[in-house]
């Protein structure tokens, strides 16, 4: 997809925000909307008139995520705090790249997939590092096992989500950004409380439940004569044809 540039030099905060028709996302988006996005907008304002591109911010977010993973592997409380802070900064910058792309009309198909590509590497790195660090800190091999299991289940959950989207032909991208922001906040809070073991237990429980739900949801689609997307997507695309161009633009970059 061809990248375009905005001729307007003023930053529009509302234009930079992502819109979602998914009712579930709309219920959990407030943590991201009222805490992460305002901070991310400061980053966007700072780089808006520079040569820094949305993809540059994506790479910075990737670096912060990998740095956070490194801190967690150290297995010490101070490093847990640094890891939690790095993970949260990673999440904020991850939101800023998409905001910058939408604000400057620089959305691209490659940028969207680059974000997805690097996010999955960050997710695995962080969760595996938390498993290693917490297992070493609490001297609990079971915790290490559960942490690695949770990492795999989380990635499975994400893959099942996108496979289902592909089958339902839902074109919206970036819906996992809000849920990912909640996960990063959970990492930070548990790191500060020195209870990464609780994060691992909750992570395993959540991913088991969600994977079961996604399996049953997908299988149920095969029983329908006319499979339909998750409530909200189809109606939004059909009832608001005048917004097709703006929706397409906002969905071509994650964050």
ROFI-984798 format. One record per atom (N, C-alpha, C): residue number from 0; atom name; x, y, z. Coordinates in steps of 0.02 Angstrom, whole numbers. Layout:
<recs>
REC seq atom   east  north     up
REC NUM   CA      X      Y      Z
...
</recs>
This chain:
<recs>
REC seq atom   east  north     up
REC   0    N     42    -60      0
REC   0   CA      0      0      0
REC   0    C     44     62      0
REC   1    N     27    110    -42
REC   1   CA     68    170    -49
REC   1    C     61    214     13
REC   2    N    118    238     37
REC   2   CA    118    282     95
REC   2    C    106    354     73
REC   3    N     62    388    109
REC   3   CA     47    457     93
REC   3    C     66    501    152
REC   4    N     75    565    138
REC   4   CA     94    611    191
REC   4    C     42    666    197
REC   5    N     31    689    258
REC   5   CA    -17    740    272
REC   5    C     15    809    263
REC   6    N    -19    853    228
REC   6   CA      7    920    215
REC   6    C     -5    967    274
REC   7    N    -49    946    321
REC   7   CA    -63    987    379
REC   7    C    -10    976    432
REC   8    N     22   1030    455
REC   8   CA     76   1024    503
REC   8    C     53   1022    575
REC   9    N    -13   1027    587
REC   9   CA    -39   1026    655
REC   9    C    -60    956    675
REC  10    N    -43    937    736
REC  10   CA    -58    870    761
REC  10    C   -130    867    786
REC  11    N   -169    820    762
REC  11   CA   -238    811    782
REC  11    C   -243    748    827
REC  12    N   -251    758    892
REC  12   CA   -252    702    938
REC  12    C   -309    653    923
REC  13    N   -368    679    911
REC  13   CA   -426    636    900
REC  13    C   -419    596    835
REC  14    N   -389    626    785
REC  14   CA   -377    589    723
REC  14    C   -329    532    733
REC  15    N   -283    540    780
REC  15   CA   -232    489    791
REC  15    C   -258    429    830
REC  16    N   -315    436    863
REC  16   CA   -342    381    902
REC  16    C   -372    328    857
REC  17    N   -367    266    880
REC  17   CA   -393    209    842
REC  17    C   -466    198    860
REC  18    N   -506    181    809
REC  18   CA   -577    167    819
REC  18    C   -589     92    811
REC  19    N   -630     65    854
REC  19   CA   -645     -6    850
REC  19    C   -720    -17    853
REC  20    N   -744    -66    814
REC  20   CA   -815    -84    816
REC  20    C   -827   -145    860
REC  21    N   -775   -173    888
REC  21   CA   -781   -232    929
REC  21    C   -807   -212    998
REC  22    N   -866   -236   1019
REC  22   CA   -895   -215   1084
REC  22    C   -852   -235   1143
REC  23    N   -816   -292   1138
REC  23   CA   -772   -313   1193
REC  23    C   -715   -264   1201
REC  24    N   -685   -244   1145
REC  24   CA   -629   -196   1148
REC  24    C   -653   -130   1176
REC  25    N   -714   -109   1158
REC  25   CA   -740    -46   1182
REC  25    C   -752    -46   1257
REC  26    N   -759   -107   1287
REC  26   CA   -769   -111   1358
REC  26    C   -704   -107   1398
REC  27    N   -649   -129   1367
REC  27   CA   -586   -132   1405
REC  27    C   -537    -78   1382
REC  28    N   -558    -35   1335
REC  28   CA   -511     12   1305
REC  28    C   -494     71   1351
REC  29    N   -531     80   1404
REC  29   CA   -524    142   1443
REC  29    C   -456    147   1478
REC  30    N   -429     91   1501
REC  30   CA   -362     93   1531
REC  30    C   -312    119   1482
REC  31    N   -315     94   1421
REC  31   CA   -270    116   1369
REC  31    C   -285    188   1347
REC  32    N   -350    203   1341
REC  32   CA   -370    269   1316
REC  32    C   -353    326   1363
REC  33    N   -362    315   1428
REC  33   CA   -353    370   1476
REC  33    C   -285    371   1510
REC  34    N   -247    316   1505
REC  34   CA   -180    315   1535
REC  34    C   -125    312   1483
REC  35    N   -128    265   1438
REC  35   CA    -74    257   1389
REC  35    C    -76    309   1333
REC  36    N   -135    319   1304
REC  36   CA   -139    362   1245
REC  36    C   -119    435   1259
REC  37    N   -138    465   1314
REC  37   CA   -115    534   1327
REC  37    C    -39    540   1331
REC  38    N     -7    489   1362
REC  38   CA     66    490   1365
REC  38    C     96    478   1296
REC  39    N     65    432   1258
REC  39   CA     89    418   1191
REC  39    C     81    480   1146
REC  40    N     29    519   1159
REC  40   CA     19    579   1118
REC  40    C     74    630   1129
REC  41    N    105    631   1189
REC  41   CA    161    676   1201
REC  41    C    220    656   1158
REC  42    N    230    591   1149
REC  42   CA    283    567   1105
REC  42    C    269    587   1033
REC  43    N    206    578   1013
REC  43   CA    187    595    944
REC  43    C    196    669    932
REC  44    N    176    711    979
REC  44   CA    185    783    972
REC  44    C    259    802    965
REC  45    N    301    766   1003
REC  45   CA    373    782   1003
REC  45    C    406    765    936
REC  46    N    381    713    903
REC  46   CA    413    691    840
REC  46    C    373    709    778
REC  47    N    316    740    788
REC  47   CA    269    752    732
REC  47    C    301    790    674
REC  48    N    341    840    688
REC  48   CA    370    881    636
REC  48    C    442    861    620
REC  49    N    461    802    643
REC  49   CA    529    777    628
REC  49    C    525    725    574
REC  50    N    583    697    557
REC  50   CA    586    645    505
REC  50    C    574    575    533
REC  51    N    560    571    599
REC  51   CA    547    506    630
REC  51    C    482    478    603
REC  52    N    482    416    582
REC  52   CA    424    384    552
REC  52    C    390    337    602
REC  53    N    328    317    588
REC  53   CA    295    268    632
REC  53    C    334    204    640
REC  54    N    367    181    586
REC  54   CA    407    120    590
REC  54    C    467    129    636
REC  55    N    494    190    639
REC  55   CA    549    204    686
REC  55    C    525    194    758
REC  56    N    465    218    773
REC  56   CA    437    208    840
REC  56    C    425    134    854
REC  57    N    405     97    802
REC  57   CA    394     25    810
REC  57    C    459     -9    831
REC  58    N    514     10    800
REC  58   CA    579    -19    818
REC  58    C    600      1    888
REC  59    N    585     63    909
REC  59   CA    601     85    977
REC  59    C    561     45   1027
REC  60    N    497     34   1012
REC  60   CA    455     -7   1055
REC  60    C    483    -78   1061
REC  61    N    507   -105   1006
REC  61   CA    537   -172   1006
REC  61    C    598   -174   1051
REC  62    N    640   -124   1046
REC  62   CA    701   -120   1088
REC  62    C    682   -118   1162
REC  63    N    632    -78   1179
REC  63   CA    611    -73   1249
REC  63    C    583   -139   1275
REC  64    N    546   -174   1232
REC  64   CA    519   -239   1252
REC  64    C    573   -290   1265
REC  65    N    623   -293   1220
REC  65   CA    678   -340   1228
REC  65    C    720   -321   1289
REC  66    N    728   -256   1300
REC  66   CA    765   -233   1360
REC  66    C    729   -256   1423
REC  67    N    662   -250   1423
REC  67   CA    623   -272   1480
REC  67    C    631   -347   1492
REC  68    N    632   -386   1438
REC  68   CA    641   -458   1444
REC  68    C    709   -474   1475
REC  69    N    760   -437   1454
REC  69   CA    827   -447   1483
REC  69    C    827   -434   1558
REC  70    N    793   -380   1579
REC  70   CA    791   -364   1650
REC  70    C    757   -421   1690
REC  71    N    703   -447   1663
REC  71   CA    667   -500   1699
REC  71    C    709   -563   1708
REC  72    N    752   -577   1660
REC  72   CA    792   -638   1665
REC  72    C    843   -634   1722
REC  73    N    856   -575   1748
REC  73   CA    906   -566   1801
REC  73    C    883   -597   1867
REC  74    N    818   -604   1876
REC  74   CA    792   -638   1935
REC  74    C    801   -602   2000
REC  75    N    801   -535   1998
REC  75   CA    808   -495   2059
REC  75    C    753   -441   2060
REC  76    N    731   -423   2121
REC  76   CA    675   -377   2127
REC  76    C    687   -310   2092
REC  77    N    746   -281   2099
REC  77   CA    761   -218   2066
REC  77    C    754   -224   1990
REC  78    N    778   -280   1964
REC  78   CA    773   -290   1892
REC  78    C    701   -304   1871
REC  79    N    661   -334   1915
REC  79   CA    590   -344   1901
REC  79    C    556   -276   1891
REC  80    N    574   -228   1934
REC  80   CA    545   -161   1928
REC  80    C    566   -129   1862
REC  81    N    630   -133   1846
REC  81   CA    654   -105   1782
REC  81    C    622   -140   1723
REC  82    N    612   -205   1729
REC  82   CA    579   -242   1676
REC  82    C    507   -220   1666
REC  83    N    472   -210   1722
REC  83   CA    403   -188   1719
REC  83    C    396   -119   1688
REC  84    N    442    -74   1707
REC  84   CA    442     -6   1679
REC  84    C    457     -8   1604
REC  85    N    505    -49   1585
REC  85   CA    523    -55   1513
REC  85    C    465    -83   1473
REC  86    N    430   -133   1501
REC  86   CA    373   -163   1467
REC  86    C    318   -111   1458
REC  87    N    307    -70   1509
REC  87   CA    255    -19   1504
REC  87    C    273     35   1453
REC  88    N    337     56   1452
REC  88   CA    359    104   1403
REC  88    C    353     75   1333
REC  89    N    368     11   1326
REC  89   CA    360    -24   1263
REC  89    C    288    -19   1239
REC  90    N    241    -30   1284
REC  90   CA    170    -27   1267
REC  90    C    149     43   1246
REC  91    N    175     93   1280
REC  91   CA    156    163   1264
REC  91    C    183    182   1195
REC  92    N    246    166   1182
REC  92   CA    275    182   1117
REC  92    C    241    142   1062
REC  93    N    220     80   1079
REC  93   CA    184     38   1032
REC  93    C    119     70   1011
REC  94    N     89    109   1057
REC  94   CA     29    146   1039
REC  94    C     45    209   1000
REC  95    N    103    238   1013
REC  95   CA    121    300    980
REC  95    C    135    291    906
REC  96    N    161    232    886
REC  96   CA    177    223    815
REC  96    C    114    227    772
REC  97    N     60    193    794
REC  97   CA     -2    196    757
REC  97    C    -34    265    758
REC  98    N    -28    299    815
REC  98   CA    -56    367    821
REC  98    C    -20    414    773
REC  99    N     46    408    768
REC  99   CA     84    450    722
REC  99    C     65    435    650
REC 100    N     56    371    635
REC 100   CA     39    351    566
REC 100    C    -30    379    547
REC 101    N    -78    375    592
REC 101   CA   -145    401    576
REC 101    C   -145    477    573
REC 102    N   -108    509    618
REC 102   CA   -107    582    620
REC 102    C    -76    612    557
REC 103    N    -25    578    529
REC 103   CA     11    604    471
REC 103    C     -9    569    405
REC 104    N    -62    529    408
REC 104   CA    -83    491    348
REC 104    C    -25    451    319
REC 105    N     13    419    362
REC 105   CA     70    378    340
REC 105    C     58    304    353
REC 106    N     -6    285    358
REC 106   CA    -23    215    369
REC 106    C     -1    172    310
REC 107    N     23    112    325
REC 107   CA     45     67    271
REC 107    C     32     -5    292
REC 108    N     23    -47    242
REC 108   CA     13   -118    255
REC 108    C     76   -148    288
REC 109    N    134   -126    265
REC 109   CA    196   -152    294
REC 109    C    202   -132    367
REC 110    N    186    -70    382
REC 110   CA    190    -45    451
REC 110    C    145    -85    497
REC 111    N     86   -102    473
REC 111   CA     40   -142    513
REC 111    C     69   -211    528
REC 112    N     96   -243    477
REC 112   CA    123   -310    486
REC 112    C    189   -310    524
REC 113    N    229   -257    516
REC 113   CA    290   -251    554
REC 113    C    274   -248    629
REC 114    N    223   -209    645
REC 114   CA    202   -203    715
REC 114    C    180   -270    743
REC 115    N    138   -306    705
REC 115   CA    116   -372    726
REC 115    C    175   -420    735
REC 116    N    219   -418    687
REC 116   CA    278   -462    685
REC 116    C    321   -453    747
REC 117    N    339   -390    761
REC 117   CA    383   -376    818
REC 117    C    347   -384    885
REC 118    N    282   -369    887
REC 118   CA    244   -377    949
REC 118    C    244   -449    972
REC 119    N    238   -496    925
REC 119   CA    236   -566    944
REC 119    C    304   -588    972
REC 120    N    358   -561    944
REC 120   CA    425   -576    970
REC 120    C    432   -547   1041
REC 121    N    408   -486   1051
REC 121   CA    411   -454   1117
REC 121    C    371   -494   1167
REC 122    N    310   -513   1148
REC 122   CA    266   -550   1195
REC 122    C    300   -614   1218
REC 123    N    325   -653   1171
REC 123   CA    358   -716   1190
REC 123    C    419   -703   1234
REC 124    N    459   -653   1215
REC 124   CA    520   -637   1252
REC 124    C    504   -616   1324
REC 125    N    455   -573   1331
REC 125   CA    437   -550   1398
REC 125    C    410   -606   1441
REC 126    N    364   -645   1415
REC 126   CA    333   -697   1455
REC 126    C    382   -752   1473
REC 127    N    425   -771   1424
REC 127   CA    475   -822   1438
REC 127    C    526   -796   1489
REC 128    N    544   -732   1484
REC 128   CA    592   -702   1531
REC 128    C    562   -698   1601
REC 129    N    498   -681   1605
REC 129   CA    465   -679   1671
REC 129    C    464   -748   1702
REC 130    N    452   -799   1661
REC 130   CA    452   -868   1686
REC 130    C    522   -886   1713
REC 131    N    573   -869   1676
REC 131   CA    642   -884   1697
REC 131    C    660   -846   1761
REC 132    N    646   -781   1760
REC 132   CA    664   -739   1817
REC 132    C    626   -756   1880
REC 133    N    560   -766   1874
REC 133   CA    519   -782   1932
REC 133    C    536   -852   1959
REC 134    N    548   -898   1912
REC 134   CA    566   -966   1933
REC 134    C    630   -966   1974
REC 135    N    678   -926   1952
REC 135   CA    742   -921   1987
REC 135    C    734   -884   2054
REC 136    N    695   -830   2054
REC 136   CA    687   -789   2114
REC 136    C    650   -827   2169
REC 137    N    596   -861   2150
REC 137   CA    556   -898   2200
REC 137    C    581   -969   2210
REC 138    N    633   -989   2172
REC 138   CA    662  -1056   2178
REC 138    C    607  -1110   2169
REC 139    N    569  -1100   2116
REC 139   CA    511  -1144   2104
REC 139    C    511  -1166   2031
REC 140    N    528  -1229   2020
REC 140   CA    529  -1255   1951
REC 140    C    458  -1260   1922
REC 141    N    409  -1271   1965
REC 141   CA    340  -1273   1941
REC 141    C    319  -1206   1913
REC 142    N    342  -1152   1944
REC 142   CA    327  -1085   1921
REC 142    C    359  -1073   1853
REC 143    N    420  -1098   1844
REC 143   CA    454  -1094   1779
REC 143    C    414  -1130   1726
REC 144    N    391  -1190   1742
REC 144   CA    352  -1230   1695
REC 144    C    287  -1194   1676
REC 145    N    252  -1168   1726
REC 145   CA    189  -1134   1714
REC 145    C    200  -1070   1672
REC 146    N    255  -1036   1686
REC 146   CA    269   -975   1648
REC 146    C    282   -989   1575
REC 147    N    320  -1041   1561
REC 147   CA    333  -1060   1491
REC 147    C    269  -1084   1458
REC 148    N    229  -1123   1496
REC 148   CA    164  -1146   1470
REC 148    C    119  -1087   1453
REC 149    N    117  -1038   1499
REC 149   CA     76   -979   1488
REC 149    C     98   -940   1427
REC 150    N    164   -937   1415
REC 150   CA    191   -902   1357
REC 150    C    165   -935   1293
REC 151    N    168  -1001   1291
REC 151   CA    144  -1036   1232
REC 151    C     70  -1029   1222
REC 152    N     32  -1033   1277
REC 152   CA    -41  -1026   1272
REC 152    C    -62   -956   1250
REC 153    N    -24   -906   1272
REC 153   CA    -40   -837   1251
REC 153    C    -30   -829   1176
REC 154    N     24   -855   1150
REC 154   CA     37   -851   1079
REC 154    C    -15   -892   1040
REC 155    N    -35   -949   1066
REC 155   CA    -87   -989   1035
REC 155    C   -152   -950   1033
REC 156    N   -168   -917   1089
REC 156   CA   -229   -877   1093
REC 156    C   -229   -822   1039
REC 157    N   -173   -789   1031
REC 157   CA   -167   -736    981
REC 157    C   -174   -763    911
REC 158    N   -142   -820    898
REC 158   CA   -147   -851    831
REC 158    C   -218   -872    815
REC 159    N   -252   -902    863
REC 159   CA   -322   -923    852
REC 159    C   -366   -862    838
REC 160    N   -352   -807    872
REC 160   CA   -390   -746    861
REC 160    C   -384   -723    789
REC 161    N   -322   -720    763
REC 161   CA   -311   -696    695
REC 161    C   -334   -746    642
REC 162    N   -330   -810    657
REC 162   CA   -356   -860    610
REC 162    C   -432   -853    604
REC 163    N   -465   -842    660
REC 163   CA   -537   -832    660
REC 163    C   -555   -769    621
REC 164    N   -517   -716    631
REC 164   CA   -528   -654    594
REC 164    C   -521   -665    519
REC 165    N   -470   -703    500
REC 165   CA   -458   -717    430
REC 165    C   -517   -755    400
REC 166    N   -543   -804    436
REC 166   CA   -600   -843    411
REC 166    C   -662   -799    405
REC 167    N   -672   -755    453
REC 167   CA   -731   -711    452
REC 167    C   -722   -651    407
REC 168    N   -662   -645    378
REC 168   CA   -646   -591    332
REC 168    C   -655   -522    364
REC 169    N   -634   -518    427
REC 169   CA   -635   -454    462
REC 169    C   -570   -418    446
REC 170    N   -575   -359    416
REC 170   CA   -516   -324    392
REC 170    C   -484   -278    445
REC 171    N   -521   -263    498
REC 171   CA   -493   -219    549
REC 171    C   -430   -248    578
REC 172    N   -380   -206    589
REC 172   CA   -317   -227    619
REC 172    C   -306   -188    684
REC 173    N   -268   -218    730
REC 173   CA   -247   -182    790
REC 173    C   -291   -191    850
REC 174    N   -341   -237    847
REC 174   CA   -386   -244    903
REC 174    C   -351   -270    966
REC 175    N   -295   -305    957
REC 175   CA   -260   -333   1016
REC 175    C   -222   -281   1054
REC 176    N   -216   -221   1028
REC 176   CA   -177   -169   1061
REC 176    C   -204   -152   1130
REC 177    N   -270   -146   1137
REC 177   CA   -300   -128   1201
REC 177    C   -291   -184   1253
REC 178    N   -302   -247   1232
REC 178   CA   -293   -302   1278
REC 178    C   -219   -309   1297
REC 179    N   -175   -296   1250
REC 179   CA   -104   -300   1264
REC 179    C    -83   -246   1314
REC 180    N   -115   -188   1311
REC 180   CA   -100   -135   1358
REC 180    C   -119   -156   1429
REC 181    N   -175   -191   1436
REC 181   CA   -196   -216   1501
REC 181    C   -144   -266   1528
REC 182    N   -119   -309   1484
REC 182   CA    -69   -359   1505
REC 182    C     -6   -324   1529
REC 183    N     16   -272   1493
REC 183   CA     77   -236   1513
REC 183    C     68   -200   1580
REC 184    N      9   -175   1593
REC 184   CA     -5   -144   1658
REC 184    C     -2   -197   1713
REC 185    N    -28   -256   1698
REC 185   CA    -27   -311   1747
REC 185    C     45   -331   1762
REC 186    N     87   -332   1711
REC 186   CA    158   -348   1721
REC 186    C    191   -297   1767
REC 187    N    178   -233   1753
REC 187   CA    208   -180   1793
REC 187    C    185   -183   1866
REC 188    N    121   -191   1876
REC 188   CA     93   -193   1945
REC 188    C    121   -253   1983
REC 189    N    122   -312   1951
REC 189   CA    148   -371   1985
REC 189    C    223   -365   1998
REC 190    N    259   -332   1952
REC 190   CA    331   -323   1962
REC 190    C    344   -277   2022
REC 191    N    306   -222   2026
REC 191   CA    314   -175   2082
REC 191    C    296   -208   2148
REC 192    N    245   -251   2147
REC 192   CA    223   -286   2208
REC 192    C    266   -347   2223
REC 193    N    315   -361   2178
REC 193   CA    358   -419   2186
REC 193    C    318   -484   2188
REC 194    N    266   -487   2147
REC 194   CA    223   -546   2143
REC 194    C    213   -567   2070
REC 195    N    268   -578   2036
REC 195   CA    264   -603   1968
REC 195    C    235   -674   1966
REC 196    N    238   -708   2023
REC 196   CA    207   -775   2026
REC 196    C    132   -770   2015
REC 197    N    101   -717   2043
REC 197   CA     29   -707   2033
REC 197    C     14   -692   1959
REC 198    N     58   -653   1928
REC 198   CA     48   -639   1856
REC 198    C     49   -704   1816
REC 199    N     95   -748   1833
REC 199   CA    100   -812   1796
REC 199    C     37   -854   1807
REC 200    N     14   -859   1870
REC 200   CA    -46   -899   1884
REC 200    C   -106   -871   1847
REC 201    N   -115   -805   1850
REC 201   CA   -171   -773   1816
REC 201    C   -165   -781   1740
REC 202    N   -103   -776   1715
REC 202   CA    -92   -782   1643
REC 202    C   -110   -851   1617
REC 203    N    -92   -902   1654
REC 203   CA   -109   -971   1633
REC 203    C   -184   -981   1634
REC 204    N   -217   -957   1688
REC 204   CA   -289   -965   1694
REC 204    C   -326   -929   1637
REC 205    N   -304   -867   1624
REC 205   CA   -338   -828   1571
REC 205    C   -329   -860   1503
REC 206    N   -269   -882   1487
REC 206   CA   -256   -909   1420
REC 206    C   -291   -976   1410
REC 207    N   -296  -1017   1462
REC 207   CA   -333  -1080   1456
REC 207    C   -406  -1066   1441
REC 208    N   -436  -1020   1478
REC 208   CA   -507  -1003   1468
REC 208    C   -518   -974   1399
REC 209    N   -475   -927   1378
REC 209   CA   -485   -895   1313
REC 209    C   -473   -942   1255
REC 210    N   -425   -987   1261
REC 210   CA   -414  -1035   1207
REC 210    C   -473  -1082   1200
REC 211    N   -502  -1104   1256
REC 211   CA   -562  -1146   1252
REC 211    C   -619  -1108   1219
REC 212    N   -627  -1045   1239
REC 212   CA   -679  -1004   1209
REC 212    C   -669   -996   1134
REC 213    N   -607   -983   1113
REC 213   CA   -594   -971   1042
REC 213    C   -605  -1035   1001
REC 214    N   -588  -1093   1029
REC 214   CA   -600  -1156    994
REC 214    C   -674  -1167    984
REC 215    N   -714  -1160   1037
REC 215   CA   -785  -1171   1032
REC 215    C   -818  -1119    986
REC 216    N   -793  -1056    990
REC 216   CA   -821  -1004    947
REC 216    C   -810  -1020    873
REC 217    N   -748  -1041    857
REC 217   CA   -732  -1056    787
REC 217    C   -771  -1117    763
REC 218    N   -773  -1170    803
REC 218   CA   -810  -1230    784
REC 218    C   -883  -1213    773
REC 219    N   -911  -1169    814
REC 219   CA   -981  -1150    807
REC 219    C   -994  -1113    741
REC 220    N   -943  -1077    716
REC 220   CA   -951  -1043    652
REC 220    C   -963  -1093    596
REC 221    N   -932  -1152    601
REC 221   CA   -941  -1202    549
REC 221    C  -1010  -1232    547
REC 222    N  -1049  -1223    600
REC 222   CA  -1117  -1248    603
REC 222    C  -1167  -1199    574
REC 223    N  -1145  -1138    560
REC 223   CA  -1189  -1087    534
REC 223    C  -1188  -1087    458
REC 224    N  -1246  -1074    428
REC 224   CA  -1250  -1070    355
REC 224    C  -1215  -1008    329
REC 225    N  -1223   -953    368
REC 225   CA  -1192   -890    348
REC 225    C  -1151   -864    407
REC 226    N  -1089   -887    414
REC 226   CA  -1047   -864    469
REC 226    C  -1041   -788    468
REC 227    N  -1045   -758    527
REC 227   CA  -1042   -685    531
REC 227    C   -987   -665    578
REC 228    N   -958   -606    566
REC 228   CA   -905   -581    610
REC 228    C   -931   -567    679
REC 229    N   -885   -554    725
REC 229   CA   -903   -535    793
REC 229    C   -949   -475    790
REC 230    N   -999   -473    834
REC 230   CA  -1048   -419    833
REC 230    C  -1015   -351    826
REC 231    N  -1040   -312    779
REC 231   CA  -1016   -243    771
REC 231    C   -978   -233    707
REC 232    N   -935   -279    686
REC 232   CA   -893   -269    627
REC 232    C   -935   -262    564
REC 233    N   -979   -312    551
REC 233   CA  -1017   -313    489
REC 233    C  -1063   -253    483
REC 234    N  -1099   -237    537
REC 234   CA  -1145   -182    536
REC 234    C  -1110   -116    526
REC 235    N  -1053   -109    557
REC 235   CA  -1015    -46    550
REC 235    C   -994    -35    479
REC 236    N   -968    -88    447
REC 236   CA   -943    -80    379
REC 236    C   -999    -69    329
REC 237    N  -1060    -95    343
REC 237   CA  -1114    -88    296
REC 237    C  -1153    -24    306
REC 238    N  -1161     -3    369
REC 238   CA  -1204     53    383
REC 238    C  -1168    120    376
REC 239    N  -1102    120    370
REC 239   CA  -1065    182    366
REC 239    C  -1017    181    306
REC 240    N  -1044    174    245
REC 240   CA  -1000    170    187
REC 240    C   -960    233    177
REC 241    N   -984    289    201
REC 241   CA   -948    351    192
REC 241    C   -884    354    231
REC 242    N   -877    308    281
REC 242   CA   -817    309    322
REC 242    C   -768    256    300
REC 243    N   -778    225    242
REC 243   CA   -735    170    220
REC 243    C   -663    191    215
REC 244    N   -650    250    186
REC 244   CA   -581    272    176
REC 244    C   -547    285    242
REC 245    N   -582    319    289
REC 245   CA   -550    335    353
REC 245    C   -539    272    394
REC 246    N   -587    224    391
REC 246   CA   -578    162    427
REC 246    C   -521    123    401
REC 247    N   -513    121    334
REC 247   CA   -458     85    304
REC 247    C   -392    114    324
REC 248    N   -389    181    326
REC 248   CA   -327    213    345
REC 248    C   -309    198    417
REC 249    N   -359    200    461
REC 249   CA   -344    190    532
REC 249    C   -325    117    547
REC 250    N   -342     71    502
REC 250   CA   -329      1    516
REC 250    C   -265    -24    484
REC 251    N   -229     18    448
REC 251   CA   -170     -5    414
REC 251    C   -107      0    455
REC 252    N   -113     19    517
REC 252   CA    -55     20    561
REC 252    C    -79      5    631
REC 253    N    -44    -39    665
REC 253   CA    -62    -58    732
REC 253    C    -50      1    780
REC 254    N    -66    -13    844
REC 254   CA    -49     35    896
REC 254    C   -106     80    914
</recs>
